[in-house]
Amino acid sequence: MREPALWYISLGHGSALLVVSAVSVHLIVHVTERLAYSLQQATAVVALMTVMQAVGQLGGAGRATASASARSSSAAWWRTPPAFSCWPRR
């Protein structure tokens, strides 16, 4: 608890959670008003995003612990398709 590294990691993780929460809260409004999707399409985007986040959390954790070096970890990252390619088209 006295090590500054713990607090830096905690601050970084908390900031990341804040950003993800802010995006999640405002996503329906953004998708319906700015991108002109219907409410049903916006709901599908949020559902897809939630599923992709869960897959990323579970798959990313397994991949990170299974990789033995930074090189294999970065190679695994490049094989992962971008999340935005899964979004529904208008």
PyMOL Python script that loads the backbone (N, CA, C, O; Angstrom):
from pymol import cmd

cmd.read_pdbstr("""\
ATOM      1  N   MET A   1       0.814  -1.193   0.000  1.00  0.00           N
ATOM      2  CA  MET A   1       0.000   0.000   0.000  1.00  0.00           C
ATOM      3  C   MET A   1       0.862   1.263   0.000  1.00  0.00           C
ATOM      4  O   MET A   1       0.376   2.343  -0.335  1.00  0.00           O
ATOM      5  N   ARG A   2       2.113   1.136   0.366  1.00  0.00           N
ATOM      6  CA  ARG A   2       2.979   2.315   0.435  1.00  0.00           C
ATOM      7  C   ARG A   2       3.712   2.574  -0.875  1.00  0.00           C
ATOM      8  O   ARG A   2       4.290   3.643  -1.066  1.00  0.00           O
ATOM      9  N   GLU A   3       3.688   1.605  -1.767  1.00  0.00           N
ATOM     10  CA  GLU A   3       4.387   1.767  -3.039  1.00  0.00           C
ATOM     11  C   GLU A   3       3.606   2.695  -3.969  1.00  0.00           C
ATOM     12  O   GLU A   3       2.401   2.511  -4.140  1.00  0.00           O
ATOM     13  N   PRO A   4       4.259   3.680  -4.570  1.00  0.00           N
ATOM     14  CA  PRO A   4       3.557   4.573  -5.485  1.00  0.00           C
ATOM     15  C   PRO A   4       3.065   3.848  -6.748  1.00  0.00           C
ATOM     16  O   PRO A   4       2.080   4.265  -7.359  1.00  0.00           O
ATOM     17  N   ALA A   5       3.744   2.775  -7.133  1.00  0.00           N
ATOM     18  CA  ALA A   5       3.342   2.049  -8.337  1.00  0.00           C
ATOM     19  C   ALA A   5       1.911   1.515  -8.214  1.00  0.00           C
ATOM     20  O   ALA A   5       1.160   1.526  -9.190  1.00  0.00           O
ATOM     21  N   LEU A   6       1.539   1.054  -7.039  1.00  0.00           N
ATOM     22  CA  LEU A   6       0.176   0.573  -6.820  1.00  0.00           C
ATOM     23  C   LEU A   6      -0.837   1.677  -7.079  1.00  0.00           C
ATOM     24  O   LEU A   6      -1.872   1.437  -7.700  1.00  0.00           O
ATOM     25  N   TRP A   7      -0.551   2.869  -6.613  1.00  0.00           N
ATOM     26  CA  TRP A   7      -1.488   3.976  -6.767  1.00  0.00           C
ATOM     27  C   TRP A   7      -1.517   4.470  -8.209  1.00  0.00           C
ATOM     28  O   TRP A   7      -2.561   4.917  -8.685  1.00  0.00           O
ATOM     29  N   TYR A   8      -0.388   4.397  -8.911  1.00  0.00           N
ATOM     30  CA  TYR A   8      -0.380   4.762 -10.340  1.00  0.00           C
ATOM     31  C   TYR A   8      -1.226   3.775 -11.148  1.00  0.00           C
ATOM     32  O   TYR A   8      -1.999   4.175 -12.019  1.00  0.00           O
ATOM     33  N   ILE A   9      -1.073   2.509 -10.855  1.00  0.00           N
ATOM     34  CA  ILE A   9      -1.877   1.497 -11.552  1.00  0.00           C
ATOM     35  C   ILE A   9      -3.356   1.686 -11.211  1.00  0.00           C
ATOM     36  O   ILE A   9      -4.211   1.603 -12.093  1.00  0.00           O
ATOM     37  N   SER A  10      -3.659   1.937  -9.947  1.00  0.00           N
ATOM     38  CA  SER A  10      -5.043   2.158  -9.543  1.00  0.00           C
ATOM     39  C   SER A  10      -5.635   3.387 -10.214  1.00  0.00           C
ATOM     40  O   SER A  10      -6.787   3.362 -10.646  1.00  0.00           O
ATOM     41  N   LEU A  11      -4.869   4.447 -10.305  1.00  0.00           N
ATOM     42  CA  LEU A  11      -5.333   5.670 -10.959  1.00  0.00           C
ATOM     43  C   LEU A  11      -5.574   5.434 -12.453  1.00  0.00           C
ATOM     44  O   LEU A  11      -6.583   5.884 -12.995  1.00  0.00           O
ATOM     45  N   GLY A  12      -4.672   4.745 -13.106  1.00  0.00           N
ATOM     46  CA  GLY A  12      -4.848   4.428 -14.526  1.00  0.00           C
ATOM     47  C   GLY A  12      -6.052   3.544 -14.773  1.00  0.00           C
ATOM     48  O   GLY A  12      -6.814   3.777 -15.711  1.00  0.00           O
ATOM     49  N   HIS A  13      -6.230   2.536 -13.944  1.00  0.00           N
ATOM     50  CA  HIS A  13      -7.365   1.631 -14.096  1.00  0.00           C
ATOM     51  C   HIS A  13      -8.686   2.360 -13.815  1.00  0.00           C
ATOM     52  O   HIS A  13      -9.666   2.171 -14.535  1.00  0.00           O
ATOM     53  N   GLY A  14      -8.706   3.171 -12.790  1.00  0.00           N
ATOM     54  CA  GLY A  14      -9.905   3.944 -12.477  1.00  0.00           C
ATOM     55  C   GLY A  14     -10.263   4.923 -13.582  1.00  0.00           C
ATOM     56  O   GLY A  14     -11.440   5.113 -13.889  1.00  0.00           O
ATOM     57  N   SER A  15      -9.250   5.549 -14.185  1.00  0.00           N
ATOM     58  CA  SER A  15      -9.499   6.463 -15.305  1.00  0.00           C
ATOM     59  C   SER A  15     -10.072   5.720 -16.499  1.00  0.00           C
ATOM     60  O   SER A  15     -10.985   6.214 -17.160  1.00  0.00           O
ATOM     61  N   ALA A  16      -9.548   4.551 -16.777  1.00  0.00           N
ATOM     62  CA  ALA A  16     -10.066   3.753 -17.890  1.00  0.00           C
ATOM     63  C   ALA A  16     -11.513   3.354 -17.644  1.00  0.00           C
ATOM     64  O   ALA A  16     -12.328   3.401 -18.565  1.00  0.00           O
ATOM     65  N   LEU A  17     -11.843   2.966 -16.430  1.00  0.00           N
ATOM     66  CA  LEU A  17     -13.229   2.622 -16.101  1.00  0.00           C
ATOM     67  C   LEU A  17     -14.156   3.823 -16.221  1.00  0.00           C
ATOM     68  O   LEU A  17     -15.305   3.683 -16.640  1.00  0.00           O
ATOM     69  N   LEU A  18     -13.666   4.993 -15.858  1.00  0.00           N
ATOM     70  CA  LEU A  18     -14.460   6.206 -15.992  1.00  0.00           C
ATOM     71  C   LEU A  18     -14.770   6.489 -17.464  1.00  0.00           C
ATOM     72  O   LEU A  18     -15.900   6.845 -17.797  1.00  0.00           O
ATOM     73  N   VAL A  19     -13.799   6.339 -18.330  1.00  0.00           N
ATOM     74  CA  VAL A  19     -14.012   6.582 -19.760  1.00  0.00           C
ATOM     75  C   VAL A  19     -14.995   5.567 -20.339  1.00  0.00           C
ATOM     76  O   VAL A  19     -15.901   5.944 -21.082  1.00  0.00           O
ATOM     77  N   VAL A  20     -14.831   4.300 -20.013  1.00  0.00           N
ATOM     78  CA  VAL A  20     -15.749   3.267 -20.521  1.00  0.00           C
ATOM     79  C   VAL A  20     -17.164   3.526 -20.026  1.00  0.00           C
ATOM     80  O   VAL A  20     -18.119   3.366 -20.786  1.00  0.00           O
ATOM     81  N   SER A  21     -17.314   3.919 -18.782  1.00  0.00           N
ATOM     82  CA  SER A  21     -18.641   4.218 -18.242  1.00  0.00           C
ATOM     83  C   SER A  21     -19.261   5.425 -18.925  1.00  0.00           C
ATOM     84  O   SER A  21     -20.452   5.413 -19.237  1.00  0.00           O
ATOM     85  N   ALA A  22     -18.475   6.464 -19.163  1.00  0.00           N
ATOM     86  CA  ALA A  22     -18.999   7.664 -19.831  1.00  0.00           C
ATOM     87  C   ALA A  22     -19.440   7.350 -21.256  1.00  0.00           C
ATOM     88  O   ALA A  22     -20.481   7.833 -21.701  1.00  0.00           O
ATOM     89  N   VAL A  23     -18.666   6.554 -21.970  1.00  0.00           N
ATOM     90  CA  VAL A  23     -19.048   6.164 -23.328  1.00  0.00           C
ATOM     91  C   VAL A  23     -20.319   5.333 -23.295  1.00  0.00           C
ATOM     92  O   VAL A  23     -21.214   5.539 -24.116  1.00  0.00           O
ATOM     93  N   SER A  24     -20.411   4.413 -22.374  1.00  0.00           N
ATOM     94  CA  SER A  24     -21.598   3.555 -22.285  1.00  0.00           C
ATOM     95  C   SER A  24     -22.857   4.361 -21.961  1.00  0.00           C
ATOM     96  O   SER A  24     -23.924   4.092 -22.512  1.00  0.00           O
ATOM     97  N   VAL A  25     -22.739   5.336 -21.078  1.00  0.00           N
ATOM     98  CA  VAL A  25     -23.892   6.133 -20.683  1.00  0.00           C
ATOM     99  C   VAL A  25     -24.406   6.982 -21.845  1.00  0.00           C
ATOM    100  O   VAL A  25     -25.616   7.132 -22.010  1.00  0.00           O
ATOM    101  N   HIS A  26     -23.510   7.530 -22.644  1.00  0.00           N
ATOM    102  CA  HIS A  26     -23.908   8.453 -23.701  1.00  0.00           C
ATOM    103  C   HIS A  26     -24.018   7.793 -25.072  1.00  0.00           C
ATOM    104  O   HIS A  26     -24.286   8.480 -26.057  1.00  0.00           O
ATOM    105  N   LEU A  27     -23.821   6.494 -25.160  1.00  0.00           N
ATOM    106  CA  LEU A  27     -23.786   5.834 -26.458  1.00  0.00           C
ATOM    107  C   LEU A  27     -25.133   5.853 -27.168  1.00  0.00           C
ATOM    108  O   LEU A  27     -25.179   6.132 -28.366  1.00  0.00           O
ATOM    109  N   ILE A  28     -26.221   5.568 -26.478  1.00  0.00           N
ATOM    110  CA  ILE A  28     -27.545   5.544 -27.116  1.00  0.00           C
ATOM    111  C   ILE A  28     -27.884   6.918 -27.685  1.00  0.00           C
ATOM    112  O   ILE A  28     -28.352   7.024 -28.819  1.00  0.00           O
ATOM    113  N   VAL A  29     -27.650   7.965 -26.907  1.00  0.00           N
ATOM    114  CA  VAL A  29     -27.941   9.318 -27.378  1.00  0.00           C
ATOM    115  C   VAL A  29     -27.098   9.653 -28.598  1.00  0.00           C
ATOM    116  O   VAL A  29     -27.607  10.200 -29.576  1.00  0.00           O
ATOM    117  N   HIS A  30     -25.821   9.329 -28.544  1.00  0.00           N
ATOM    118  CA  HIS A  30     -24.930   9.621 -29.668  1.00  0.00           C
ATOM    119  C   HIS A  30     -25.357   8.875 -30.929  1.00  0.00           C
ATOM    120  O   HIS A  30     -25.411   9.457 -32.012  1.00  0.00           O
ATOM    121  N   VAL A  31     -25.654   7.605 -30.789  1.00  0.00           N
ATOM    122  CA  VAL A  31     -25.992   6.787 -31.951  1.00  0.00           C
ATOM    123  C   VAL A  31     -27.338   7.198 -32.545  1.00  0.00           C
ATOM    124  O   VAL A  31     -27.495   7.202 -33.766  1.00  0.00           O
ATOM    125  N   THR A  32     -28.305   7.542 -31.704  1.00  0.00           N
ATOM    126  CA  THR A  32     -29.622   7.919 -32.240  1.00  0.00           C
ATOM    127  C   THR A  32     -29.641   9.349 -32.777  1.00  0.00           C
ATOM    128  O   THR A  32     -30.219   9.590 -33.837  1.00  0.00           O
ATOM    129  N   GLU A  33     -29.027  10.299 -32.077  1.00  0.00           N
ATOM    130  CA  GLU A  33     -29.107  11.692 -32.506  1.00  0.00           C
ATOM    131  C   GLU A  33     -28.054  12.078 -33.536  1.00  0.00           C
ATOM    132  O   GLU A  33     -28.376  12.725 -34.532  1.00  0.00           O
ATOM    133  N   ARG A  34     -26.818  11.696 -33.316  1.00  0.00           N
ATOM    134  CA  ARG A  34     -25.744  12.112 -34.223  1.00  0.00           C
ATOM    135  C   ARG A  34     -25.600  11.206 -35.441  1.00  0.00           C
ATOM    136  O   ARG A  34     -25.357  11.683 -36.549  1.00  0.00           O
ATOM    137  N   LEU A  35     -25.749   9.915 -35.236  1.00  0.00           N
ATOM    138  CA  LEU A  35     -25.564   8.973 -36.336  1.00  0.00           C
ATOM    139  C   LEU A  35     -26.880   8.587 -37.011  1.00  0.00           C
ATOM    140  O   LEU A  35     -26.884   7.864 -38.007  1.00  0.00           O
ATOM    141  N   ALA A  36     -27.984   9.069 -36.470  1.00  0.00           N
ATOM    142  CA  ALA A  36     -29.328   8.881 -37.045  1.00  0.00           C
ATOM    143  C   ALA A  36     -29.723   7.409 -37.165  1.00  0.00           C
ATOM    144  O   ALA A  36     -30.371   7.018 -38.136  1.00  0.00           O
ATOM    145  N   TYR A  37     -29.338   6.596 -36.188  1.00  0.00           N
ATOM    146  CA  TYR A  37     -29.810   5.223 -36.139  1.00  0.00           C
ATOM    147  C   TYR A  37     -31.160   5.198 -35.451  1.00  0.00           C
ATOM    148  O   TYR A  37     -31.485   6.105 -34.684  1.00  0.00           O
ATOM    149  N   SER A  38     -31.940   4.178 -35.716  1.00  0.00           N
ATOM    150  CA  SER A  38     -33.194   4.012 -34.987  1.00  0.00           C
ATOM    151  C   SER A  38     -32.872   3.537 -33.566  1.00  0.00           C
ATOM    152  O   SER A  38     -31.750   3.124 -33.273  1.00  0.00           O
ATOM    153  N   LEU A  39     -33.868   3.605 -32.705  1.00  0.00           N
ATOM    154  CA  LEU A  39     -33.661   3.160 -31.326  1.00  0.00           C
ATOM    155  C   LEU A  39     -33.353   1.671 -31.279  1.00  0.00           C
ATOM    156  O   LEU A  39     -32.561   1.224 -30.449  1.00  0.00           O
ATOM    157  N   GLN A  40     -33.972   0.909 -32.162  1.00  0.00           N
ATOM    158  CA  GLN A  40     -33.704  -0.536 -32.215  1.00  0.00           C
ATOM    159  C   GLN A  40     -32.259  -0.803 -32.654  1.00  0.00           C
ATOM    160  O   GLN A  40     -31.592  -1.673 -32.093  1.00  0.00           O
ATOM    161  N   GLN A  41     -31.776  -0.062 -33.651  1.00  0.00           N
ATOM    162  CA  GLN A  41     -30.389  -0.221 -34.091  1.00  0.00           C
ATOM    163  C   GLN A  41     -29.416   0.221 -32.993  1.00  0.00           C
ATOM    164  O   GLN A  41     -28.381  -0.413 -32.789  1.00  0.00           O
ATOM    165  N   ALA A  42     -29.744   1.296 -32.295  1.00  0.00           N
ATOM    166  CA  ALA A  42     -28.884   1.766 -31.205  1.00  0.00           C
ATOM    167  C   ALA A  42     -28.808   0.735 -30.089  1.00  0.00           C
ATOM    168  O   ALA A  42     -27.752   0.526 -29.490  1.00  0.00           O
ATOM    169  N   THR A  43     -29.932   0.097 -29.819  1.00  0.00           N
ATOM    170  CA  THR A  43     -29.944  -0.957 -28.805  1.00  0.00           C
ATOM    171  C   THR A  43     -29.059  -2.124 -29.230  1.00  0.00           C
ATOM    172  O   THR A  43     -28.358  -2.711 -28.405  1.00  0.00           O
ATOM    173  N   ALA A  44     -29.093  -2.459 -30.519  1.00  0.00           N
ATOM    174  CA  ALA A  44     -28.237  -3.534 -31.029  1.00  0.00           C
ATOM    175  C   ALA A  44     -26.760  -3.158 -30.920  1.00  0.00           C
ATOM    176  O   ALA A  44     -25.923  -4.007 -30.610  1.00  0.00           O
ATOM    177  N   VAL A  45     -26.439  -1.895 -31.172  1.00  0.00           N
ATOM    178  CA  VAL A  45     -25.045  -1.437 -31.045  1.00  0.00           C
ATOM    179  C   VAL A  45     -24.573  -1.579 -29.604  1.00  0.00           C
ATOM    180  O   VAL A  45     -23.465  -2.056 -29.356  1.00  0.00           O
ATOM    181  N   VAL A  46     -25.412  -1.165 -28.649  1.00  0.00           N
ATOM    182  CA  VAL A  46     -25.038  -1.268 -27.231  1.00  0.00           C
ATOM    183  C   VAL A  46     -24.894  -2.728 -26.815  1.00  0.00           C
ATOM    184  O   VAL A  46     -23.968  -3.079 -26.085  1.00  0.00           O
ATOM    185  N   ALA A  47     -25.808  -3.578 -27.280  1.00  0.00           N
ATOM    186  CA  ALA A  47     -25.708  -5.006 -26.952  1.00  0.00           C
ATOM    187  C   ALA A  47     -24.437  -5.602 -27.535  1.00  0.00           C
ATOM    188  O   ALA A  47     -23.745  -6.371 -26.868  1.00  0.00           O
ATOM    189  N   LEU A  48     -24.129  -5.248 -28.781  1.00  0.00           N
ATOM    190  CA  LEU A  48     -22.910  -5.755 -29.420  1.00  0.00           C
ATOM    191  C   LEU A  48     -21.665  -5.255 -28.695  1.00  0.00           C
ATOM    192  O   LEU A  48     -20.711  -6.005 -28.487  1.00  0.00           O
ATOM    193  N   MET A  49     -21.687  -3.994 -28.319  1.00  0.00           N
ATOM    194  CA  MET A  49     -20.543  -3.435 -27.605  1.00  0.00           C
ATOM    195  C   MET A  49     -20.339  -4.126 -26.257  1.00  0.00           C
ATOM    196  O   MET A  49     -19.205  -4.384 -25.852  1.00  0.00           O
ATOM    197  N   THR A  50     -21.435  -4.425 -25.568  1.00  0.00           N
ATOM    198  CA  THR A  50     -21.345  -5.113 -24.280  1.00  0.00           C
ATOM    199  C   THR A  50     -20.756  -6.508 -24.448  1.00  0.00           C
ATOM    200  O   THR A  50     -19.900  -6.924 -23.667  1.00  0.00           O
ATOM    201  N   VAL A  51     -21.214  -7.224 -25.462  1.00  0.00           N
ATOM    202  CA  VAL A  51     -20.688  -8.570 -25.724  1.00  0.00           C
ATOM    203  C   VAL A  51     -19.209  -8.494 -26.090  1.00  0.00           C
ATOM    204  O   VAL A  51     -18.412  -9.301 -25.612  1.00  0.00           O
ATOM    205  N   MET A  52     -18.835  -7.526 -26.936  1.00  0.00           N
ATOM    206  CA  MET A  52     -17.430  -7.399 -27.345  1.00  0.00           C
ATOM    207  C   MET A  52     -16.537  -7.036 -26.154  1.00  0.00           C
ATOM    208  O   MET A  52     -15.397  -7.493 -26.070  1.00  0.00           O
ATOM    209  N   GLN A  53     -17.056  -6.217 -25.236  1.00  0.00           N
ATOM    210  CA  GLN A  53     -16.283  -5.890 -24.037  1.00  0.00           C
ATOM    211  C   GLN A  53     -16.063  -7.127 -23.178  1.00  0.00           C
ATOM    212  O   GLN A  53     -14.970  -7.337 -22.653  1.00  0.00           O
ATOM    213  N   ALA A  54     -17.100  -7.945 -23.033  1.00  0.00           N
ATOM    214  CA  ALA A  54     -16.968  -9.172 -22.243  1.00  0.00           C
ATOM    215  C   ALA A  54     -15.976 -10.126 -22.890  1.00  0.00           C
ATOM    216  O   ALA A  54     -15.136 -10.712 -22.207  1.00  0.00           O
ATOM    217  N   VAL A  55     -16.071 -10.282 -24.206  1.00  0.00           N
ATOM    218  CA  VAL A  55     -15.129 -11.157 -24.923  1.00  0.00           C
ATOM    219  C   VAL A  55     -13.707 -10.614 -24.786  1.00  0.00           C
ATOM    220  O   VAL A  55     -12.762 -11.373 -24.576  1.00  0.00           O
ATOM    221  N   GLY A  56     -13.567  -9.304 -24.907  1.00  0.00           N
ATOM    222  CA  GLY A  56     -12.235  -8.700 -24.759  1.00  0.00           C
ATOM    223  C   GLY A  56     -11.660  -8.879 -23.374  1.00  0.00           C
ATOM    224  O   GLY A  56     -10.464  -9.125 -23.217  1.00  0.00           O
ATOM    225  N   GLN A  57     -12.511  -8.755 -22.366  1.00  0.00           N
ATOM    226  CA  GLN A  57     -12.035  -8.937 -20.994  1.00  0.00           C
ATOM    227  C   GLN A  57     -11.603 -10.380 -20.752  1.00  0.00           C
ATOM    228  O   GLN A  57     -10.532 -10.635 -20.202  1.00  0.00           O
ATOM    229  N   LEU A  58     -12.439 -11.307 -21.164  1.00  0.00           N
ATOM    230  CA  LEU A  58     -12.129 -12.720 -20.923  1.00  0.00           C
ATOM    231  C   LEU A  58     -11.007 -13.211 -21.829  1.00  0.00           C
ATOM    232  O   LEU A  58     -10.079 -13.877 -21.370  1.00  0.00           O
ATOM    233  N   GLY A  59     -11.091 -12.884 -23.105  1.00  0.00           N
ATOM    234  CA  GLY A  59     -10.066 -13.329 -24.052  1.00  0.00           C
ATOM    235  C   GLY A  59      -8.746 -12.619 -23.863  1.00  0.00           C
ATOM    236  O   GLY A  59      -7.683 -13.225 -23.999  1.00  0.00           O
ATOM    237  N   GLY A  60      -8.809 -11.324 -23.546  1.00  0.00           N
ATOM    238  CA  GLY A  60      -7.585 -10.560 -23.343  1.00  0.00           C
ATOM    239  C   GLY A  60      -6.816 -11.010 -22.122  1.00  0.00           C
ATOM    240  O   GLY A  60      -5.586 -11.045 -22.132  1.00  0.00           O
ATOM    241  N   ALA A  61      -7.540 -11.355 -21.066  1.00  0.00           N
ATOM    242  CA  ALA A  61      -6.875 -11.811 -19.845  1.00  0.00           C
ATOM    243  C   ALA A  61      -6.188 -13.148 -20.080  1.00  0.00           C
ATOM    244  O   ALA A  61      -5.062 -13.355 -19.627  1.00  0.00           O
ATOM    245  N   GLY A  62      -6.850 -14.050 -20.778  1.00  0.00           N
ATOM    246  CA  GLY A  62      -6.245 -15.343 -21.079  1.00  0.00           C
ATOM    247  C   GLY A  62      -5.049 -15.210 -21.996  1.00  0.00           C
ATOM    248  O   GLY A  62      -4.043 -15.898 -21.822  1.00  0.00           O
ATOM    249  N   ARG A  63      -5.159 -14.326 -22.974  1.00  0.00           N
ATOM    250  CA  ARG A  63      -4.065 -14.119 -23.918  1.00  0.00           C
ATOM    251  C   ARG A  63      -2.869 -13.479 -23.226  1.00  0.00           C
ATOM    252  O   ARG A  63      -1.721 -13.829 -23.504  1.00  0.00           O
ATOM    253  N   ALA A  64      -3.143 -12.532 -22.315  1.00  0.00           N
ATOM    254  CA  ALA A  64      -2.046 -11.848 -21.633  1.00  0.00           C
ATOM    255  C   ALA A  64      -1.297 -12.798 -20.707  1.00  0.00           C
ATOM    256  O   ALA A  64      -0.072 -12.728 -20.608  1.00  0.00           O
ATOM    257  N   THR A  65      -2.019 -13.682 -20.032  1.00  0.00           N
ATOM    258  CA  THR A  65      -1.335 -14.598 -19.123  1.00  0.00           C
ATOM    259  C   THR A  65      -0.660 -15.738 -19.878  1.00  0.00           C
ATOM    260  O   THR A  65       0.312 -16.314 -19.390  1.00  0.00           O
ATOM    261  N   ALA A  66      -1.169 -16.070 -21.066  1.00  0.00           N
ATOM    262  CA  ALA A  66      -0.577 -17.167 -21.826  1.00  0.00           C
ATOM    263  C   ALA A  66       0.670 -16.737 -22.583  1.00  0.00           C
ATOM    264  O   ALA A  66       1.522 -17.569 -22.897  1.00  0.00           O
ATOM    265  N   SER A  67       0.788 -15.449 -22.878  1.00  0.00           N
ATOM    266  CA  SER A  67       1.939 -15.017 -23.666  1.00  0.00           C
ATOM    267  C   SER A  67       3.183 -14.955 -22.790  1.00  0.00           C
ATOM    268  O   SER A  67       3.153 -14.457 -21.664  1.00  0.00           O
ATOM    269  N   ALA A  68       4.258 -15.466 -23.330  1.00  0.00           N
ATOM    270  CA  ALA A  68       5.488 -15.534 -22.547  1.00  0.00           C
ATOM    271  C   ALA A  68       6.344 -14.290 -22.706  1.00  0.00           C
ATOM    272  O   ALA A  68       7.181 -13.999 -21.852  1.00  0.00           O
ATOM    273  N   SER A  69       6.144 -13.560 -23.780  1.00  0.00           N
ATOM    274  CA  SER A  69       6.979 -12.387 -23.996  1.00  0.00           C
ATOM    275  C   SER A  69       6.165 -11.255 -24.592  1.00  0.00           C
ATOM    276  O   SER A  69       5.032 -11.453 -25.032  1.00  0.00           O
ATOM    277  N   ALA A  70       6.748 -10.072 -24.603  1.00  0.00           N
ATOM    278  CA  ALA A  70       6.065  -8.909 -25.186  1.00  0.00           C
ATOM    279  C   ALA A  70       5.881  -9.093 -26.686  1.00  0.00           C
ATOM    280  O   ALA A  70       4.898  -8.606 -27.246  1.00  0.00           O
ATOM    281  N   ARG A  71       6.791  -9.773 -27.341  1.00  0.00           N
ATOM    282  CA  ARG A  71       6.684  -9.989 -28.784  1.00  0.00           C
ATOM    283  C   ARG A  71       5.460 -10.838 -29.115  1.00  0.00           C
ATOM    284  O   ARG A  71       4.711 -10.497 -30.031  1.00  0.00           O
ATOM    285  N   SER A  72       5.241 -11.933 -28.393  1.00  0.00           N
ATOM    286  CA  SER A  72       4.080 -12.775 -28.685  1.00  0.00           C
ATOM    287  C   SER A  72       2.789 -12.062 -28.310  1.00  0.00           C
ATOM    288  O   SER A  72       1.755 -12.294 -28.936  1.00  0.00           O
ATOM    289  N   SER A  73       2.830 -11.199 -27.301  1.00  0.00           N
ATOM    290  CA  SER A  73       1.637 -10.446 -26.912  1.00  0.00           C
ATOM    291  C   SER A  73       1.272  -9.435 -27.993  1.00  0.00           C
ATOM    292  O   SER A  73       0.098  -9.295 -28.334  1.00  0.00           O
ATOM    293  N   SER A  74       2.262  -8.729 -28.535  1.00  0.00           N
ATOM    294  CA  SER A  74       1.960  -7.757 -29.583  1.00  0.00           C
ATOM    295  C   SER A  74       1.543  -8.458 -30.866  1.00  0.00           C
ATOM    296  O   SER A  74       0.725  -7.924 -31.615  1.00  0.00           O
ATOM    297  N   ALA A  75       2.077  -9.630 -31.135  1.00  0.00           N
ATOM    298  CA  ALA A  75       1.649 -10.389 -32.310  1.00  0.00           C
ATOM    299  C   ALA A  75       0.201 -10.828 -32.162  1.00  0.00           C
ATOM    300  O   ALA A  75      -0.546 -10.818 -33.141  1.00  0.00           O
ATOM    301  N   ALA A  76      -0.205 -11.208 -30.974  1.00  0.00           N
ATOM    302  CA  ALA A  76      -1.595 -11.592 -30.731  1.00  0.00           C
ATOM    303  C   ALA A  76      -2.514 -10.393 -30.885  1.00  0.00           C
ATOM    304  O   ALA A  76      -3.638 -10.537 -31.365  1.00  0.00           O
ATOM    305  N   TRP A  77      -2.055  -9.207 -30.485  1.00  0.00           N
ATOM    306  CA  TRP A  77      -2.875  -8.015 -30.613  1.00  0.00           C
ATOM    307  C   TRP A  77      -3.136  -7.702 -32.080  1.00  0.00           C
ATOM    308  O   TRP A  77      -4.252  -7.317 -32.429  1.00  0.00           O
ATOM    309  N   TRP A  78      -2.153  -7.853 -32.936  1.00  0.00           N
ATOM    310  CA  TRP A  78      -2.320  -7.532 -34.359  1.00  0.00           C
ATOM    311  C   TRP A  78      -3.251  -8.507 -35.052  1.00  0.00           C
ATOM    312  O   TRP A  78      -3.827  -8.165 -36.084  1.00  0.00           O
ATOM    313  N   ARG A  79      -3.418  -9.712 -34.522  1.00  0.00           N
ATOM    314  CA  ARG A  79      -4.334 -10.670 -35.132  1.00  0.00           C
ATOM    315  C   ARG A  79      -5.782 -10.410 -34.748  1.00  0.00           C
ATOM    316  O   ARG A  79      -6.690 -10.971 -35.362  1.00  0.00           O
ATOM    317  N   THR A  80      -6.017  -9.569 -33.745  1.00  0.00           N
ATOM    318  CA  THR A  80      -7.366  -9.295 -33.287  1.00  0.00           C
ATOM    319  C   THR A  80      -8.025  -8.274 -34.211  1.00  0.00           C
ATOM    320  O   THR A  80      -7.443  -7.218 -34.461  1.00  0.00           O
ATOM    321  N   PRO A  81      -9.235  -8.563 -34.729  1.00  0.00           N
ATOM    322  CA  PRO A  81      -9.888  -7.592 -35.614  1.00  0.00           C
ATOM    323  C   PRO A  81     -10.360  -6.377 -34.824  1.00  0.00           C
ATOM    324  O   PRO A  81     -10.711  -6.497 -33.650  1.00  0.00           O
ATOM    325  N   PRO A  82     -10.372  -5.215 -35.458  1.00  0.00           N
ATOM    326  CA  PRO A  82     -10.841  -4.013 -34.750  1.00  0.00           C
ATOM    327  C   PRO A  82     -12.301  -4.145 -34.348  1.00  0.00           C
ATOM    328  O   PRO A  82     -13.102  -4.732 -35.076  1.00  0.00           O
ATOM    329  N   ALA A  83     -12.641  -3.601 -33.201  1.00  0.00           N
ATOM    330  CA  ALA A  83     -14.016  -3.705 -32.699  1.00  0.00           C
ATOM    331  C   ALA A  83     -15.000  -2.980 -33.603  1.00  0.00           C
ATOM    332  O   ALA A  83     -16.148  -3.406 -33.730  1.00  0.00           O
ATOM    333  N   PHE A  84     -14.573  -1.896 -34.229  1.00  0.00           N
ATOM    334  CA  PHE A  84     -15.494  -1.121 -35.048  1.00  0.00           C
ATOM    335  C   PHE A  84     -15.910  -1.859 -36.313  1.00  0.00           C
ATOM    336  O   PHE A  84     -16.926  -1.504 -36.911  1.00  0.00           O
ATOM    337  N   SER A  85     -15.170  -2.864 -36.738  1.00  0.00           N
ATOM    338  CA  SER A  85     -15.577  -3.613 -37.927  1.00  0.00           C
ATOM    339  C   SER A  85     -16.808  -4.452 -37.663  1.00  0.00           C
ATOM    340  O   SER A  85     -17.444  -4.923 -38.606  1.00  0.00           O
ATOM    341  N   CYS A  86     -17.162  -4.651 -36.397  1.00  0.00           N
ATOM    342  CA  CYS A  86     -18.327  -5.447 -36.028  1.00  0.00           C
ATOM    343  C   CYS A  86     -19.596  -4.623 -35.889  1.00  0.00           C
ATOM    344  O   CYS A  86     -20.677  -5.186 -35.714  1.00  0.00           O
ATOM    345  N   TRP A  87     -19.489  -3.295 -35.964  1.00  0.00           N
ATOM    346  CA  TRP A  87     -20.663  -2.439 -35.794  1.00  0.00           C
ATOM    347  C   TRP A  87     -21.586  -2.584 -36.984  1.00  0.00           C
ATOM    348  O   TRP A  87     -21.116  -2.732 -38.113  1.00  0.00           O
ATOM    349  N   PRO A  88     -22.903  -2.544 -36.756  1.00  0.00           N
ATOM    350  CA  PRO A  88     -23.844  -2.643 -37.872  1.00  0.00           C
ATOM    351  C   PRO A  88     -23.771  -1.418 -38.777  1.00  0.00           C
ATOM    352  O   PRO A  88     -23.569  -0.299 -38.304  1.00  0.00           O
ATOM    353  N   ARG A  89     -23.932  -1.632 -40.058  1.00  0.00           N
ATOM    354  CA  ARG A  89     -23.910  -0.540 -41.039  1.00  0.00           C
ATOM    355  C   ARG A  89     -25.313   0.016 -41.214  1.00  0.00           C
ATOM    356  O   ARG A  89     -26.301  -0.689 -41.009  1.00  0.00           O
ATOM    357  N   ARG A  90     -25.393   1.288 -41.596  1.00  0.00           N
ATOM    358  CA  ARG A  90     -26.706   1.882 -41.852  1.00  0.00           C
ATOM    359  C   ARG A  90     -27.200   1.525 -43.215  1.00  0.00           C
ATOM    360  O   ARG A  90     -28.293   1.939 -43.604  1.00  0.00           O
TER     361      ARG A  90
END
""", "prot")
cmd.dss("prot")
cmd.show_as("cartoon", "prot")
cmd.util.cbc("prot")
cmd.orient("prot")
